[in-house]
Amino acid sequence: MDQSNHLRAAVRDVHDFPKPGIVFKDITPILSDSALFQDSIKLLAETAGDATVDKVVGIDARGFIFAAAVADRLNAGFIPIRKKGKLPSTTREAAYELEYGEAIVEIHEDAIKPGENVLLIDDLLATGGTAEAALKLLDGLGAHIVGVSFLIELTFLDGRSKLGTKPITSLICY
């Protein structure tokens, strides 16, 4: 998206974080600038197109920042997908691979009604494991996925290939 060039310019590279050899894409300059933050929310909301969105789902933790604001913009509910053990009621869970093991994410069992239109949002698509697990949870609840949207995608990690045929949009690609 050409409209997102100003967002891309604000992303800060932090070398050797969280460990040597990694170039971390720091989005805090976008979050701290009201105009950039509002633009990111507007662009992410537009990824729903003409679809009516019942729920916007955000993935723990930075996905919450964007998804909650997009939900407000779309007059939709907000649903968190959290790391295991963080939700207080009955949950469903899905595991995904990390480079050093496995992690688990959860959603409340009653968060989505079958057939509800859902937009899934996260800040970053890297290897795709977390988003893949989130989609498994949403599919298991009978959600109709209208889109999967990311602020940033690291295309060289090919995470998109794990997400099937869902409509995927990334505002900034590296």
N, C-alpha and C positions, 0 to 999 in steps of 0.2 A: 504494500500500500504506500503510495507516494505521500499521502497525508501524514504518515508516521515518521518521516525523516527528522522532524524536530524532536520527537521522542528518542529516536536512535542517538541523536547527537548528545542527549542528556545522560545516557547510560554511561556509567563510569566503570572502566576496567580496573579491577584490583588484582594484581599479580600475586601468585603464591598464596591464595586464600581459597578454601580453608586449609590447603596443604600445598607444598611445593609442586610447581608445574601446572597448577590450575589457574585459569584467568576467570575470576568471578565477575559476573555482570551485575553490578550494583545499581538497583533501581531507586535508591533513596533520593537521588536528585530529582526524579520525576515526582515522587511522593511529596517532596518538600516544596515544590513549586505549584501553586494553586492552578495556574493556567495549564501546565503540563499534565497534572493529575486529572483535571477536568477533561482535557482532550483525550487522555487514555481511556477514561470511563465512557466518553461519547463514542469513541471508535470501537471499543469492546461491545457496547450496547448495540451498535449498528451491525455487528456480526450476526445478530439474530435475524436480520433482514425483515421481511414482512410477517414473520411468524409471531403468533401470540405466545408469550412465555409465561408459564405458570410459576416456575421456580428457577432461580439461578443458584447453581451449586458451586461452592468454592472449596478448593483443596487446601488443607492445613499447610502452612499458615499464611504465607503472603497472598495466596489465592483468595483468602477471606477479604482482604483489603479491597480488591477489585470487584469481586463478586457481590459483596454487600452493596457497594455503591451502584453497580449495574442493576441489581435487583430494584433498588430505589428508583432508578431512572426508568426502568421498564414496568414499574408498578407490579412487581412480582414478589413472591416470597424468596427468602434467602435460606439455603440449607448448607450447613457445614459438613464436609467429610474430614474427619479428624484422625489423628494417630490413635492407635488402640489404647483404650482405657480412659479416654477423655470425655466420652459422652455418658450422661447419667441414666439413660433409659435403655430399653431393649434395642440391641443393635444387630446389624449384619456386618460381616467383615470380609475383607479380601486381602490376600498377601501379595507382595511383589518383591522382586529381587533387587538387592543393592549390590554394589561392587564388593562388599564385605559381608554379605549375609542376606537376611530377609527382613522386611518390615510389614506391618499390617495397618490398614486404614479401616475405619468404620463409619457407618451412617445409621441414624435412627431408623428402625424398621418401619415406622409410620411416617417418615419424612416425605415420601412421594406416593401419590395415589396412581394406580395403573392408568396409563394413557396421558398423564400430565406432560405438558411440553416443558422440556428442561434445557437450559443453556449451562454447560459446564465451563468454568473459567479457572485458570491458574496463571501464575506469573510467568512460568517457564516450562517449556517442553524441551527436555534433554533426551534421556534414553527412553522415556515413555512409560516406564513401569508404574509410576504413581497414577498417571492419567488412565492407563489401561485398567488398573485395579478399580479406580473410581467408576469407569464405564461398566465394569462387571457388576458393581454394586447397583448402579442405576438401572441396568438392564434387568437385574434380578428383581427389582421393585416394579418393573413394568413401565418405566419412564419412556417417553418418546423424546429422543435426543434431537433437538433442532440445530445444535451446533456445539462445537468444542473450540474454545477460544483461548489464546495465550497472548500475553504481552510480548514475550520473546520466545523464539525457537532457535535452538542450536542444531541446524540442519545436518551438520556433519556427524551427529550422533544417531540420526535416523529414527528418532522416537516415534515419528508419525506412522511408521510402518506397523507399529503395535496397536494402532487405534482403529483398524478396520476401515469401513466405508463411511464412517460418520463425517459430516461436513466439518472440516478443520480450518481455522483461520489463525494466523499469527501476525501480529502487527509489525514486529521487527524480527528479521531473520539474520543469523550469522552463520 
